[in-house]
Amino acid sequence: MRARNVIDEVDELEASVSQSHNLVRGRVAVEMPSPVGIFLVIPALPDFAAKFPEIRLDIGCSERVVGLAEEGIDCAIRGGTLVDLDLVSRAIGQMRFCFCASPSYLATAPLLNHPGDLTQHRHLGFKFPGTGRRFIPTLTRGNESFTLDQTPYMYFNNGSAVTAAAVAGLGIAYLPRAEIEHQLQAGDLVEIFGDWHMASMPISIVYPSTRHISAKVRAFADWIALLMESDPLWRLDG
């Protein structure tokens, strides 16, 4: 921990010198869910690099919830309701989901006229690695509401694995819309109950409450907040 503090102090010194020349510099270690990293952040990194050429990012993409202070992480993008009192959080967006399945699965499966019919189908579940916590989807339309809380046919702890299983025809999945946009356009997956609203997952950026937010971390946080705000698949409203 002392070594990490020394590194932070050196980075801050470098940053203060750089800011006198209108630059922010240093290394930022950030963790984020795979869909956020692969389908939003990484494609936009050339813009970040152009705006902040002296910031070096160390990006981790996984569904694992890391300990920021324990693992030397400057900030993290987190999904869901945050309960860790040792973290300062800032809401920046939301992850939108939809139900989908492959045409091959739907061709032989029972008809789907109402979300209640989902209980007669195989569905593919997601568990957060480390905690084993399930993400349980809810659909609403007007005054109607349906929560799919039955035991899944198969479990996965990686979003891309769930997508692959759905494309392979193993069952119905609830997946981030941004992750499967290509498969929907290509016809590999078909959206189900598109006229119903599926609850989104709030997305926040978090920092250790005991650590001063440096200029380099704030630069990244402001950049990703603006990035999410500019994308209808990720922004807070709409």
Secondary structure as GFF3:
##gff-version 3
##sequence-region A 1 238
A	DSSP	alpha_helix	2	19	.	.	.	ID=ss1
A	DSSP	beta_strand	26	32	.	.	.	ID=ss2
A	DSSP	alpha_helix	34	36	.	.	.	ID=ss3
A	DSSP	pi_helix	37	41	.	.	.	ID=ss4
A	DSSP	alpha_helix	42	51	.	.	.	ID=ss5
A	DSSP	beta_strand	55	61	.	.	.	ID=ss6
A	DSSP	alpha_helix	68	71	.	.	.	ID=ss7
A	DSSP	beta_strand	75	79	.	.	.	ID=ss8
A	DSSP	beta_strand	87	95	.	.	.	ID=ss9
A	DSSP	beta_strand	97	101	.	.	.	ID=ss10
A	DSSP	alpha_helix	103	108	.	.	.	ID=ss11
A	DSSP	three_ten_helix	115	120	.	.	.	ID=ss12
A	DSSP	beta_strand	123	126	.	.	.	ID=ss13
A	DSSP	beta_strand	138	141	.	.	.	ID=ss14
A	DSSP	beta_strand	144	147	.	.	.	ID=ss15
A	DSSP	beta_strand	154	156	.	.	.	ID=ss16
A	DSSP	alpha_helix	159	167	.	.	.	ID=ss17
A	DSSP	beta_strand	172	176	.	.	.	ID=ss18
A	DSSP	alpha_helix	177	186	.	.	.	ID=ss19
A	DSSP	beta_strand	190	192	.	.	.	ID=ss20
A	DSSP	beta_strand	197	198	.	.	.	ID=ss21
A	DSSP	beta_strand	201	208	.	.	.	ID=ss22
A	DSSP	alpha_helix	215	229	.	.	.	ID=ss23
###
